[in-house]
Amino acid sequence: MFYTYILASKRNGTLYLGHTDDLGERILQHKLKANYGFSSQYNCVHLVWFETHETRESAFKRER
């Protein structure tokens, strides 16, 4: 199972789109700011939407 997801910094704030095969672990990484990048710089840690996909390619295509 693969996921496409959207995180927000706050209500009406900055949005971050991503895809992963482990949604729980990936959200935890964002909250802990484990990787420096766009989401950590703009504090995008609130999951606001996600959907499931059968393949990584489908999740990646949806993210784009």
C-alpha positions in Angstrom: 0.0 0.0 0.0 1.3 3.5 -0.9 0.0 6.9 0.2 -0.2 10.4 -1.2 -0.6 13.0 1.6 -0.8 16.7 2.4 0.7 18.4 5.5 0.0 21.9 6.6 1.9 24.3 8.9 -1.3 25.7 10.4 -4.8 26.6 9.3 -4.5 28.5 5.9 -0.7 28.0 6.2 1.9 26.5 4.0 1.2 23.1 2.4 3.5 20.2 1.7 2.7 17.2 -0.6 4.4 13.9 -0.5 4.1 10.2 -1.1 5.3 7.2 1.0 4.8 3.5 1.7 4.6 4.0 5.5 2.4 6.9 6.3 2.7 6.7 10.1 6.5 6.6 10.1 6.7 9.4 7.5 4.4 11.7 9.5 6.5 11.0 12.6 9.7 11.9 10.7 8.0 15.2 9.7 7.0 16.0 13.3 10.5 15.2 14.6 12.1 17.2 11.8 14.3 14.2 11.1 15.3 15.5 7.6 16.0 19.1 6.9 14.0 20.4 4.0 10.9 22.3 2.9 8.5 20.7 5.5 10.8 21.2 8.4 11.7 24.8 7.3 8.0 25.7 7.1 6.9 23.5 10.0 4.5 21.4 8.0 3.6 18.8 10.5 -0.3 18.6 10.5 -1.7 15.8 8.3 -4.8 17.2 6.6 -5.4 14.7 3.8 -4.2 11.4 2.4 -5.3 8.7 -0.1 -4.1 5.1 -0.8 -2.7 3.7 -4.0 -1.8 0.2 -5.2 1.6 1.2 -6.7 4.3 3.6 -5.9 4.0 5.0 -9.5 0.4 5.8 -8.9 1.1 7.6 -5.6 4.0 9.5 -7.2 1.8 10.5 -10.2 -1.0 11.7 -8.0 1.5 13.8 -5.9 2.8 15.5 -9.1 
